[in-house]
Amino acid sequence: MSQHPIAKTEAVTLRISPFSNTSQVVTWLTPDYGKIATVIKGALRPKRDYAGQYDIGYRCELLFYEYAHNGLHIFKECTALDNRRACHGDWRRTAVISYLCRLAADATPDGAHIPELYHLTDDALRTLAQTPPPHDLLMLWYELHLLELLGISPHLRHCTLCKDHLPPEAGALFSAELGGVVCDACAPHRQESAARRLTPDLLALLRRWQRAAAFAPLRGVPLDASQRDALCQTLRHFLSRHLDTAPECRAIAFQMAVMQVRKAATERPSAGG
Ligand SMILES: [Zn+2]
């Protein structure tokens, strides 16, 4: 292997798959090389070298030989820089990690060089570890920004049919198939079972989130369970129409988050005491 140059980069572990009885293929998202896959030989042996240094969602320092055979690089070594310790043993956060990493792995095209996607993913995972649940809004914020970085952002400001600007106080029909909102003049001509009405407050919220580079200021937005569900379903339709990714992994992560919202609502003491 020594004839090949060694590359060193930060990387988020996106996916781990068995490769043989003793080896694994690990898919990483990196700021410098995009999405790459490495073979880790001996990863499944009882006495393995890098136990605890990488797992789904970890941020690592990765060294690999810059030579790919059938799309697979040869791993050299890695060190965990952030193992998301606060998420360990927390099944709700673990479900979110699984979903975000699965989405990033499925959605990032091979060979695409989008450093911002690495930073977005690492930022979302760090925020997940640092903020209390529920994390459904964090997932929605991540999805919106991932779509933007991939160049398939939903159109929320102009009608996708007539291109007219939609005033901020207006609600609109949201068509996953057309890729965004449809104004009231065009809506009656639109036949689409999955299209759904976005109320003015939810449309304004999505627009604001689309512009918000950081998630932290959005956390305090008061939303009830039905509003959260409407946002979740709107983006679910959009993602399933525009990306080839696993919907069941998303459904589990959101179900757990919504359970948390409902639990908090029932535990809250009533206004009358
Ligand atoms: Zn229109």
Residues whose N, C-alpha, C, O or C-beta is under 5 A from the ligand:
A	BS01	ZN	C159 L161 C162 K163 C183 C186
